[in-house]
Amino acid sequence: MACPHAQTPQGAREIEDTVRTDFHNSMSYGSYLDLERVLSAQHPVSVPEHHDEMLFIIQHQTSELWLKLMLHELMESRRLMDTDEIGKALKCLARVKHIQKTLTEQWSVLATLTPREYAQFRGFLGSSSGFQSFQYRAVEFILGNKHEGMLKVFESDPAAHELLAKILHEPTVYDAFLHALFRSGYAVPEAILNRDVTQPWVFQEALVPIYKDIYESDDTTWSLYQACEDLVDLEDNFQAWRFRHMRVVQRTIGFKKGTGGSSGVDFLRRALDLTFFPELYAVRTEIGK
């Protein structure tokens, strides 16, 4: 073990006497983060091992870590809305928005993978596909894009299937917000408040005048106004991520079928038609009339 009091080489920064160097009996940075497992979790399957497969693996593993945090924050935001702690809920949504931007920027790293490089190891991936990300699906579910048929993809993974089935039967973040609006005195229709939460959200015309009032009234509680804008930000960011995903896939494999069996780029393009909070966009047309 190097001695902290050893002579500092010329050009190097001196190690302060108070810097701890012995971690035989105490927690270190690596042990706290469980880096031994994290950094040994990359297992390329290409034979011979292709240099760029490491990029592909780490890109997707880091995305899954961010998705885990995003789901964690969305669940807490929903809980806080249920208890009318809107300000705290918005803090969670603000963090989610930053995560989304990070995830979108990550596509630029994967875009450095050329079509030829990916083709050299793509065949070794078998039927594995990002389509099978249960955390991504959980995020879509809690935001309102529910699809019970998706659970079939995860029947071989009991823990993932259980989580998705649970979120399928729970209210979304948007449901929680609408209930908070109702408790704040807004006339959200009972049919919307008591809707079947296992179904995907569909446009509700009755909400548009409510949002018009929120946006136009000087008496609107600021946190409710901000919540509307944060939800719009959330959807805008999600669409930017979807679009970037589609373009990187097109750039890398063209119009080949996805490894998981989807039509590839065409399947991803259709996702751009999905919307979480359509009334918050529809109200833009009505404001000022």
C-alpha positions as a Markdown table, in Angstrom:
| # | Residue | x | y | z |
|---|---|---|---|---|
| 1 | Met | 0.0 | 0.0 | 0.0 |
| 2 | Ala | 1.3 | 3.4 | -0.9 |
| 3 | Cys | 2.1 | 5.6 | 2.0 |
| 4 | Pro | 0.2 | 9.0 | 2.0 |
| 5 | His | 3.3 | 10.7 | 3.5 |
| 6 | Ala | 5.6 | 9.5 | 0.7 |
| 7 | Gln | 7.3 | 12.3 | -1.3 |
| 8 | Thr | 4.9 | 13.8 | -3.8 |
| 9 | Pro | 6.3 | 13.4 | -7.4 |
| 10 | Gln | 6.9 | 16.7 | -9.2 |
| 11 | Gly | 3.8 | 17.8 | -11.1 |
| 12 | Ala | 1.5 | 15.7 | -9.0 |
| 13 | Arg | -1.1 | 17.0 | -6.4 |
| 14 | Glu | -0.1 | 16.3 | -2.8 |
| 15 | Ile | -2.4 | 13.9 | -0.9 |
| 16 | Glu | -3.6 | 15.6 | 2.2 |
| 17 | Asp | -2.9 | 14.0 | 5.5 |
| 18 | Thr | -6.6 | 13.7 | 6.3 |
| 19 | Val | -7.4 | 11.7 | 3.1 |
| 20 | Arg | -8.4 | 8.2 | 4.1 |
| 21 | Thr | -6.6 | 5.4 | 2.4 |
| 22 | Asp | -7.3 | 2.3 | 4.5 |
| 23 | Phe | -10.7 | 0.7 | 3.8 |
| 24 | His | -10.1 | -2.8 | 5.2 |
| 25 | Asn | -12.8 | -2.3 | 7.9 |
| 26 | Ser | -14.9 | 0.5 | 6.5 |
| 27 | Met | -17.1 | 1.3 | 3.6 |
| 28 | Ser | -15.4 | 2.5 | 0.4 |
| 29 | Tyr | -16.8 | 4.2 | -2.7 |
| 30 | Gly | -16.6 | 0.9 | -4.6 |
| 31 | Ser | -18.4 | -1.1 | -1.9 |
| 32 | Tyr | -21.1 | 1.4 | -1.4 |
| 33 | Leu | -21.9 | 1.4 | -5.2 |
| 34 | Asp | -21.4 | -2.4 | -5.5 |
| 35 | Leu | -19.0 | -1.6 | -8.3 |
| 36 | Glu | -17.6 | -5.1 | -8.4 |
| 37 | Arg | -20.9 | -6.4 | -9.6 |
| 38 | Val | -21.8 | -3.4 | -11.7 |
| 39 | Leu | -18.5 | -3.3 | -13.6 |
| 40 | Ser | -18.5 | -7.1 | -14.1 |
| 41 | Ala | -22.0 | -7.2 | -15.6 |
| 42 | Gln | -20.9 | -6.6 | -19.2 |
| 43 | His | -20.8 | -10.0 | -21.0 |
| 44 | Pro | -20.3 | -9.7 | -24.7 |
| 45 | Val | -21.7 | -12.7 | -26.6 |
| 46 | Ser | -20.1 | -12.2 | -30.0 |
| 47 | Val | -17.5 | -14.7 | -31.2 |
| 48 | Pro | -14.8 | -13.5 | -31.6 |
| 49 | Glu | -15.7 | -10.7 | -29.2 |
| 50 | His | -16.4 | -7.6 | -31.2 |
| 51 | His | -14.9 | -4.4 | -29.9 |
| 52 | Asp | -18.1 | -2.3 | -30.3 |
| 53 | Glu | -20.4 | -4.7 | -28.4 |
| 54 | Met | -19.2 | -3.2 | -25.2 |
| 55 | Leu | -20.6 | 0.1 | -26.3 |
| 56 | Phe | -23.9 | -1.5 | -27.1 |
| 57 | Ile | -24.2 | -3.3 | -23.7 |
| 58 | Ile | -23.2 | -0.2 | -21.6 |
| 59 | Gln | -25.6 | 2.0 | -23.6 |
| 60 | His | -28.5 | -0.2 | -22.7 |
| 61 | Gln | -27.4 | -0.9 | -19.1 |
| 62 | Thr | -27.1 | 2.7 | -18.3 |
| 63 | Ser | -30.5 | 3.4 | -19.9 |
| 64 | Glu | -32.0 | 0.8 | -17.6 |
| 65 | Leu | -30.5 | 2.5 | -14.6 |
| 66 | Trp | -31.9 | 5.8 | -15.6 |
| 67 | Leu | -35.3 | 4.2 | -16.3 |
| 68 | Lys | -35.2 | 2.7 | -12.8 |
| 69 | Leu | -34.7 | 6.2 | -11.3 |
| 70 | Met | -37.4 | 7.6 | -13.6 |
| 71 | Leu | -39.9 | 5.0 | -12.4 |
| 72 | His | -38.9 | 5.7 | -8.8 |
| 73 | Glu | -39.6 | 9.4 | -9.2 |
| 74 | Leu | -42.8 | 9.0 | -11.1 |
| 75 | Met | -44.2 | 6.7 | -8.4 |
| 76 | Glu | -43.3 | 9.2 | -5.7 |
| 77 | Ser | -44.8 | 12.0 | -7.7 |
| 78 | Arg | -48.0 | 10.1 | -7.9 |
| 79 | Arg | -48.0 | 9.4 | -4.2 |
| 80 | Leu | -47.4 | 13.1 | -3.4 |
| 81 | Met | -50.3 | 14.1 | -5.7 |
| 82 | Asp | -52.5 | 11.7 | -3.9 |
| 83 | Thr | -51.8 | 13.6 | -0.7 |
| 84 | Asp | -52.1 | 17.0 | -2.4 |
| 85 | Glu | -48.4 | 17.8 | -1.9 |
| 86 | Ile | -48.2 | 19.2 | -5.4 |
| 87 | Gly | -45.0 | 21.2 | -4.9 |
| 88 | Lys | -43.1 | 18.2 | -3.8 |
| 89 | Ala | -44.6 | 16.1 | -6.7 |
| 90 | Leu | -43.3 | 18.8 | -9.1 |
| 91 | Lys | -39.8 | 18.4 | -7.7 |
| 92 | Cys | -40.0 | 14.7 | -8.7 |
| 93 | Leu | -41.2 | 15.6 | -12.2 |
| 94 | Ala | -38.4 | 18.1 | -12.6 |
| 95 | Arg | -35.9 | 15.4 | -11.9 |
| 96 | Val | -37.6 | 13.1 | -14.4 |
| 97 | Lys | -37.3 | 15.8 | -17.0 |
| 98 | His | -33.6 | 15.9 | -16.5 |
| 99 | Ile | -33.3 | 12.1 | -16.7 |
| 100 | Gln | -35.2 | 12.2 | -20.0 |
| 101 | Lys | -32.8 | 14.7 | -21.5 |
| 102 | Thr | -29.9 | 12.6 | -20.4 |
| 103 | Leu | -31.5 | 9.5 | -22.0 |
| 104 | Thr | -32.1 | 11.4 | -25.2 |
| 105 | Glu | -28.5 | 12.7 | -25.3 |
| 106 | Gln | -27.2 | 9.1 | -24.9 |
| 107 | Trp | -28.5 | 8.2 | -28.3 |
| 108 | Ser | -25.6 | 10.3 | -29.7 |
| 109 | Val | -23.1 | 7.8 | -28.2 |
| 110 | Leu | -24.9 | 4.8 | -29.8 |
| 111 | Ala | -25.0 | 6.7 | -33.1 |
| 112 | Thr | -21.2 | 6.4 | -33.3 |
| 113 | Leu | -21.8 | 2.7 | -34.0 |
| 114 | Thr | -21.7 | 2.3 | -37.8 |
| 115 | Pro | -24.0 | 0.0 | -39.8 |
| 116 | Arg | -21.1 | -2.3 | -40.6 |
| 117 | Glu | -19.9 | -2.5 | -37.0 |
| 118 | Tyr | -23.3 | -3.4 | -35.7 |
| 119 | Ala | -23.9 | -5.9 | -38.4 |
| 120 | Gln | -20.8 | -7.7 | -37.3 |
| 121 | Phe | -22.2 | -8.7 | -33.9 |
| 122 | Arg | -26.0 | -8.1 | -34.3 |
| 123 | Gly | -26.6 | -11.8 | -35.2 |
| 124 | Phe | -25.3 | -12.9 | -31.8 |
| 125 | Leu | -28.1 | -10.9 | -30.0 |
| 126 | Gly | -30.7 | -13.5 | -30.9 |
| 127 | Ser | -34.2 | -12.4 | -30.1 |
| 128 | Ser | -33.2 | -10.0 | -27.4 |
| 129 | Ser | -34.5 | -6.5 | -28.0 |
| 130 | Gly | -35.2 | -3.2 | -26.2 |
| 131 | Phe | -38.8 | -4.0 | -26.8 |
| 132 | Gln | -38.5 | -6.4 | -23.9 |
| 133 | Ser | -37.4 | -3.6 | -21.4 |
| 134 | Phe | -39.9 | -4.1 | -18.5 |
| 135 | Gln | -38.8 | -0.8 | -16.9 |
| 136 | Tyr | -39.5 | 1.2 | -20.1 |
| 137 | Arg | -42.9 | -0.5 | -20.3 |
| 138 | Ala | -43.6 | 0.4 | -16.6 |
| 139 | Val | -42.8 | 4.0 | -17.3 |
| 140 | Glu | -45.2 | 4.0 | -20.2 |
| 141 | Phe | -47.9 | 2.3 | -18.1 |
| 142 | Ile | -47.6 | 4.8 | -15.2 |
| 143 | Leu | -47.9 | 7.7 | -17.7 |
| 144 | Gly | -51.0 | 6.3 | -19.3 |
| 145 | Asn | -50.0 | 4.2 | -22.3 |
| 146 | Lys | -51.3 | 0.9 | -20.9 |
| 147 | His | -51.6 | -2.3 | -22.9 |
| 148 | Glu | -52.5 | -5.5 | -21.1 |
| 149 | Gly | -51.3 | -7.5 | -24.1 |
| 150 | Met | -47.7 | -6.4 | -23.4 |
| 151 | Leu | -47.6 | -8.5 | -20.2 |
| 152 | Lys | -47.3 | -11.6 | -22.4 |
| 153 | Val | -43.8 | -10.5 | -23.4 |
| 154 | Phe | -42.8 | -10.9 | -19.7 |
| 155 | Glu | -44.3 | -14.2 | -18.8 |
| 156 | Ser | -40.9 | -15.8 | -18.6 |
| 157 | Asp | -39.8 | -13.1 | -16.0 |
| 158 | Pro | -42.2 | -13.4 | -13.0 |
| 159 | Ala | -40.8 | -10.4 | -11.2 |
| 160 | Ala | -41.2 | -8.1 | -14.2 |
| 161 | His | -44.6 | -9.5 | -15.0 |
| 162 | Glu | -45.7 | -8.9 | -11.4 |
| 163 | Leu | -44.5 | -5.3 | -11.4 |
| 164 | Leu | -46.2 | -4.5 | -14.8 |
| 165 | Ala | -49.5 | -6.2 | -13.7 |
| 166 | Lys | -49.5 | -4.1 | -10.5 |
| 167 | Ile | -48.9 | -0.8 | -12.4 |
| 168 | Leu | -51.5 | -1.8 | -15.0 |
| 169 | His | -54.1 | -1.9 | -12.2 |
| 170 | Glu | -53.0 | 1.3 | -10.5 |
| 171 | Pro | -53.9 | 4.9 | -11.4 |
| 172 | Thr | -51.5 | 6.8 | -13.6 |
| 173 | Val | -49.7 | 10.0 | -12.6 |
| 174 | Tyr | -52.3 | 11.8 | -14.7 |
| 175 | Asp | -55.1 | 10.1 | -12.8 |
| 176 | Ala | -53.6 | 11.3 | -9.6 |
| 177 | Phe | -53.3 | 14.8 | -10.9 |
| 178 | Leu | -56.9 | 14.9 | -12.0 |
| 179 | His | -58.0 | 13.7 | -8.6 |
| 180 | Ala | -55.9 | 16.5 | -7.1 |
| 181 | Leu | -57.7 | 19.0 | -9.4 |
| 182 | Phe | -61.0 | 17.7 | -8.3 |
| 183 | Arg | -60.1 | 18.1 | -4.6 |
| 184 | Ser | -59.0 | 21.6 | -5.5 |
| 185 | Gly | -62.5 | 22.5 | -6.6 |
| 186 | Tyr | -62.3 | 21.8 | -10.4 |
| 187 | Ala | -65.3 | 20.0 | -11.9 |
| 188 | Val | -63.5 | 16.9 | -13.2 |
| 189 | Pro | -66.4 | 14.5 | -14.3 |
| 190 | Glu | -67.0 | 11.5 | -12.1 |
| 191 | Ala | -66.8 | 9.2 | -15.1 |
| 192 | Ile | -63.2 | 10.3 | -15.6 |
| 193 | Leu | -62.3 | 10.0 | -11.9 |
| 194 | Asn | -63.7 | 6.5 | -11.8 |
| 195 | Arg | -62.5 | 5.3 | -15.1 |
| 196 | Asp | -61.0 | 1.8 | -15.7 |
| 197 | Val | -57.4 | 2.5 | -15.0 |
| 198 | Thr | -56.2 | -0.7 | -16.8 |
| 199 | Gln | -57.2 | 1.0 | -20.1 |
| 200 | Pro | -55.0 | 3.4 | -22.0 |
| 201 | Trp | -55.8 | 7.0 | -21.7 |
| 202 | Val | -58.0 | 8.4 | -24.4 |
| 203 | Phe | -58.8 | 12.1 | -25.1 |
| 204 | Gln | -61.5 | 13.5 | -22.8 |
| 205 | Glu | -63.1 | 16.6 | -24.3 |
| 206 | Ala | -64.6 | 17.5 | -20.9 |
| 207 | Leu | -61.2 | 18.3 | -19.5 |
| 208 | Val | -60.4 | 21.0 | -22.0 |
| 209 | Pro | -62.6 | 23.8 | -20.5 |
| 210 | Ile | -61.1 | 22.9 | -17.1 |
| 211 | Tyr | -57.6 | 23.4 | -18.4 |
| 212 | Lys | -58.7 | 26.6 | -20.2 |
| 213 | Asp | -59.8 | 28.0 | -16.8 |
| 214 | Ile | -56.5 | 27.0 | -15.2 |
| 215 | Tyr | -54.5 | 28.7 | -17.9 |
| 216 | Glu | -56.6 | 31.8 | -18.2 |
| 217 | Ser | -57.7 | 32.6 | -14.6 |
| 218 | Asp | -55.6 | 34.9 | -12.5 |
| 219 | Asp | -56.8 | 33.0 | -9.5 |
| 220 | Thr | -55.2 | 29.7 | -10.5 |
| 221 | Thr | -52.9 | 28.2 | -7.8 |
| 222 | Trp | -49.5 | 28.5 | -9.3 |
| 223 | Ser | -48.5 | 24.8 | -8.5 |
| 224 | Leu | -51.5 | 23.5 | -10.5 |
| 225 | Tyr | -50.6 | 25.8 | -13.5 |
| 226 | Gln | -46.9 | 24.6 | -13.2 |
| 227 | Ala | -48.1 | 21.0 | -13.0 |
| 228 | Cys | -49.8 | 21.3 | -16.3 |
| 229 | Glu | -46.7 | 22.7 | -17.9 |
| 230 | Asp | -44.5 | 20.1 | -16.4 |
| 231 | Leu | -46.7 | 17.3 | -17.8 |
| 232 | Val | -46.4 | 18.9 | -21.2 |
| 233 | Asp | -42.6 | 19.0 | -20.8 |
| 234 | Leu | -42.7 | 15.4 | -19.8 |
| 235 | Glu | -44.5 | 14.4 | -23.0 |
| 236 | Asp | -42.4 | 16.6 | -25.2 |
| 237 | Asn | -39.3 | 15.0 | -23.8 |
| 238 | Phe | -40.7 | 11.5 | -24.2 |
| 239 | Gln | -41.5 | 12.3 | -27.9 |
| 240 | Ala | -38.0 | 13.7 | -28.4 |
| 241 | Trp | -36.6 | 10.4 | -27.0 |
| 242 | Arg | -38.8 | 8.3 | -29.2 |
| 243 | Phe | -37.9 | 10.3 | -32.3 |
| 244 | Arg | -34.2 | 10.1 | -31.6 |
| 245 | His | -34.5 | 6.4 | -31.0 |
| 246 | Met | -36.2 | 5.9 | -34.3 |
| 247 | Arg | -33.6 | 7.9 | -36.2 |
| 248 | Val | -30.6 | 6.1 | -34.6 |
| 249 | Val | -32.2 | 2.8 | -35.4 |
| 250 | Gln | -32.8 | 3.9 | -39.0 |
| 251 | Arg | -29.2 | 5.2 | -39.2 |
| 252 | Thr | -27.8 | 1.9 | -37.9 |
| 253 | Ile | -30.0 | -0.8 | -39.5 |
| 254 | Gly | -32.1 | 0.9 | -42.1 |
| 255 | Phe | -35.5 | -0.8 | -42.4 |
| 256 | Lys | -34.5 | -4.2 | -41.2 |
| 257 | Lys | -36.8 | -6.0 | -38.8 |
| 258 | Gly | -36.0 | -5.6 | -35.1 |
| 259 | Thr | -34.3 | -8.4 | -33.3 |
| 260 | Gly | -37.4 | -8.9 | -31.2 |
| 261 | Gly | -39.6 | -9.4 | -34.2 |
| 262 | Ser | -41.0 | -6.0 | -34.7 |
| 263 | Ser | -41.1 | -4.2 | -38.0 |
| 264 | Gly | -38.3 | -2.0 | -36.8 |
| 265 | Val | -38.3 | 1.7 | -37.8 |
| 266 | Asp | -42.0 | 1.6 | -38.9 |
| 267 | Phe | -43.0 | 0.2 | -35.5 |
| 268 | Leu | -41.0 | 3.0 | -33.8 |
| 269 | Arg | -42.5 | 5.6 | -36.0 |
| 270 | Arg | -46.0 | 4.6 | -35.0 |
| 271 | Ala | -45.1 | 5.2 | -31.4 |
| 272 | Leu | -44.9 | 8.9 | -32.2 |
| 273 | Asp | -48.7 | 9.0 | -32.6 |
| 274 | Leu | -49.1 | 8.0 | -28.9 |
| 275 | Thr | -49.9 | 10.7 | -26.4 |
| 276 | Phe | -50.2 | 10.8 | -22.6 |
| 277 | Phe | -51.9 | 14.1 | -21.9 |
| 278 | Pro | -53.8 | 15.1 | -25.1 |
| 279 | Glu | -56.1 | 17.6 | -23.4 |
| 280 | Leu | -53.1 | 19.7 | -22.3 |
| 281 | Tyr | -52.3 | 20.1 | -26.0 |
| 282 | Ala | -55.9 | 20.6 | -27.2 |
| 283 | Val | -56.4 | 23.4 | -24.8 |
| 284 | Arg | -53.7 | 25.5 | -26.6 |
| 285 | Thr | -56.2 | 26.0 | -29.4 |
| 286 | Glu | -58.8 | 27.3 | -27.0 |
| 287 | Ile | -56.8 | 29.7 | -24.9 |
| 288 | Gly | -57.5 | 33.3 | -25.8 |
| 289 | Lys | -60.8 | 32.6 | -27.6 |
